[in-house]
Amino acid sequence: MKIKLKDKGNPVPNTCVFKNAGHCLTLINEINSGKQVEVDRIPTAAAEYVEKVNTNKKKGGNPKGDK
């Protein structure tokens, strides 16, 4: 899932773990800079700092050969 920071004035603390592989300070720095990042989970301690980004997938369309 993708997440982003709710408010730049309220950064995520360095103690939160977003990946199943373990703590990643680079990921936290990217979140705090305002980027959208891919994570495995949102820890309860970080729920007030970040929000899930909904990705809109294009549905339907005209498949090739169908006129």
Residue, then its C-alpha position, 0 to 999 in steps of 0.5 A: m500500500k502507498i502512504k503519505l504524510k498528513d502534515k509536514g509540520n507533524p513528522v513521523p517519529n524515527t521509531c516507527v517500523f513500516k516494513n516487515a523486513g525491519h526499521c528503515l530510516t531512509l523510508i521515514n525520511e522520504i515520508n517526512s519529505g512529503k513523498q508517497v512511499e510503498v509500505d507493508r503496514i502502518p503501525t498504530a503509533a504512526a496512524e495519526y501522522v500518515e494516510k493511505v493513498n488510494t490508487n485509481k486504476k483505469k477500468g473498462g476501455n475499448p479493447k483492441g479489435d472491438k469496434 
